[in-house]
């Protein structure tokens, strides 16, 4: 800066000191907030902390999880707290605890939904959790938590659950699910299959963020999606863009502002899309269309 070059040496030192004074409390506060979430001595019975916790931000996350860091950035990641706990009874066995702070509750759910295992079991910890083998994933508030056992020990569900409960007991956030999932609370949507994608839904760059889930409608299995943060204009533009990707398109104006589009997607096969005002929802990967329009109308209420 021109002003910096014209300053006297004493003035430069004073300004640099003031900058440090302002920055350091903010960084210390951020680390302190995350450190409070880490059990300071034991994470569950029989697992004692080893060494000091470590903290990572967007610039350093790849130092710890190289190759996976980029998965977290679209979900608003800003900080990670990491600690390792050694088993007090089994040699060469450790428990690694990762607490990621994401952009929002929806973002924390989104990254969790990407890591959740289909064969996972629920434990009483967090808003939702998935325990499978030697790994446990959960989210609560804007935090996504990963716990895994490494080394020579066998998978220990009790140890993973105990650590998870120790972590969430330190969280002030509620155990609520994102309100964006409420439209999928009907009996036809399969609970635990919801997924949030912050960009390029279905792999199309003109589809903004949205939620997908598995469902069973009139005995037919399918996938359903709902775009988020749309307006009537943006929904109409996306509807038209998607139309250009489909073959065998038919359009049906059903009244009350509802427009159905049916066709074949080159990647997913038959699709049915409903646009109603700012709502744009669709069904795909089905073998029969019975009940699908009614089902989409329940999404775009």
GIGISUL-V415446 format. One record per pair of residues at least 4 apart in sequence whose C-alpha atoms are under 6 Angstrom apart, sorted by the first residue. I is the first residue (numbers start at 0). J is the second residue. Records with the same first field share a line. If there is no record, write none. Layout:
# GIGISUL-V415446
I=J ; J
This chain:
# GIGISUL-V415446
6=10
19=23
23=27
24=28
27=31
30=34
36=169
38=42
40=47 ; 48
41=46 ; 47 ; 48
42=46 ; 162
43=161 ; 162
45=86 ; 87
46=84 ; 85 ; 86 ; 87
47=84 ; 85
48=83 ; 84
49=83 ; 84
52=81 ; 82
53=81
54=79 ; 80
55=59 ; 60 ; 78 ; 79
56=60 ; 77 ; 78
57=77
60=68
61=65 ; 68
64=68
71=76
72=76
74=106
75=101 ; 102
76=100 ; 101 ; 102
78=100
79=98 ; 99
80=97 ; 98
81=96 ; 97
82=96
83=94 ; 95
84=93 ; 94
85=93
86=92 ; 93
91=150
92=149 ; 150 ; 151 ; 152
93=148 ; 149
94=147 ; 148
95=146 ; 147
96=146
97=144 ; 145
98=143 ; 144
99=142 ; 143
100=141 ; 142
101=107 ; 141 ; 142
102=106
103=141
104=140 ; 141
105=177
107=141 ; 142 ; 143
108=112
109=195
111=115
112=194
115=129
119=129 ; 130 ; 131
120=129 ; 130
121=128 ; 129
124=164
125=137 ; 138 ; 139 ; 174
126=138 ; 139 ; 174 ; 175
127=137
128=136 ; 137
129=135 ; 136
130=134 ; 135
132=154
133=147 ; 148 ; 154
134=146 ; 147
135=145 ; 146
136=144 ; 145
137=143 ; 144
138=142 ; 143 ; 144
139=174
140=172
157=161
182=298
187=214 ; 215
188=214
189=213 ; 214
192=212 ; 213
193=211 ; 212
194=210 ; 211
195=209 ; 210
196=208 ; 209
197=208
198=207 ; 208
199=203 ; 204 ; 206 ; 207
200=206
208=227
209=225 ; 226 ; 227
210=224 ; 225
211=223 ; 224
212=222 ; 223
213=221 ; 222
214=220 ; 221 ; 222
215=219 ; 220
221=283 ; 284 ; 285
222=282 ; 283
223=281 ; 282
224=280 ; 281
225=280
226=279
229=233 ; 234 ; 277
230=234 ; 277
231=276 ; 277
234=238 ; 277
245=262 ; 263 ; 264
246=262 ; 263
247=262
248=261 ; 262
249=260 ; 261
250=259 ; 260
251=258 ; 259
252=258
253=257 ; 258
256=275
257=274 ; 275
258=273 ; 274
259=272 ; 273
260=271 ; 272
261=270 ; 271
262=269 ; 270
263=268 ; 269 ; 270
264=268
267=284
270=282 ; 283
271=281 ; 282
272=280 ; 281
273=279 ; 280
274=278 ; 279
278=299
